[in-house]
Amino acid sequence: IMHVAYREDREKKNREKNGENCPRLYSNTGKKHGGLWWTYLLSLFFKLIIEIVFLYLLHKMWDSFDLPRLVKCSKVDPCPNTVDCYIARPTEKRVFTYFMVGASSICIVLTVCEIVYLIFKRVMRSARKWKKSTKRSVSYSKASTCQCHLKTEEKDNKSQPRCVA
């Protein structure tokens, strides 16, 4: 959102500076290409890392995702002995914890799918551009005497091309 707002602000400043009829800087400020694509992809990686760290810390904190009913607290000031600490409403907390873990897991899967989709789409677009560019370029032998395939122009809007040396 911030990147799109930045682009829209640049468009606005460009119109103010050069007039309303000036050419646009971006064809579509919200389209994901260039810097916006990279910003979005990095934000997805950042989101993925935060979700994974959250699940890891939650798992480490309770030695699993299951909350115990009773916790033995030892060596905690001001108590010199081991004390039994009962967790209030452990079943409700367990259900809520499982819900959080499930929602976070779904977010991780969807984020990975979106990252794979964005990268696959970009690779396919690049492959199509590369394929088009290789079809346009014609290779020829330097020993060839015919140079007609280098430059062709249509002669007086007719379909017969003529050679230009």
Steps between C-alpha positions, in 0.01 A plus 500: 500500500784737585672431169181574303448818704859600419439444127175698508679784679773503232231513230331791676827693537587431135162641385543806723850564367445428129128568454197279462583392143843360587568131439431269794789348693314173556237337280329361811627601846352189664634243254756265652812547287844641559559634849147429618536131413825475696355695795198271511712187473730615781199582720370146440836353605501725808145389588598135454799536732289670769236223486761224526682671788168546681418130472852402604494722810154376599616141462816564704313685772270205583716212368215440253174677418318327785454698822530300824243530779770510766841667490761440773669833573840462666761755598267793442535795736365534771413127534794286615320169425331341200148633462209353303357756259166419342414661168151648494273362226761278336258343247389840363861613474597174328219538242596862437867403467413227246287751310792748492742230385256384231439854373872571499568175312240587237660846463842337452367264231317781317804729518725228357244437222487872418881526491521198269222642279664843471840354417352248252299776329809721472712213362232411242470866390877524466509174303233631262692825448821307443326268254356798309838671486672186368234460229557857382875471473602320186837337477669473164825379359758766421570310178142555385467742211131568553441774756123522447415357838676782686263788431168484325258779437159489350491679168208743469279306744518184285563158648818446294808593706799654328858470611688794643875465520 
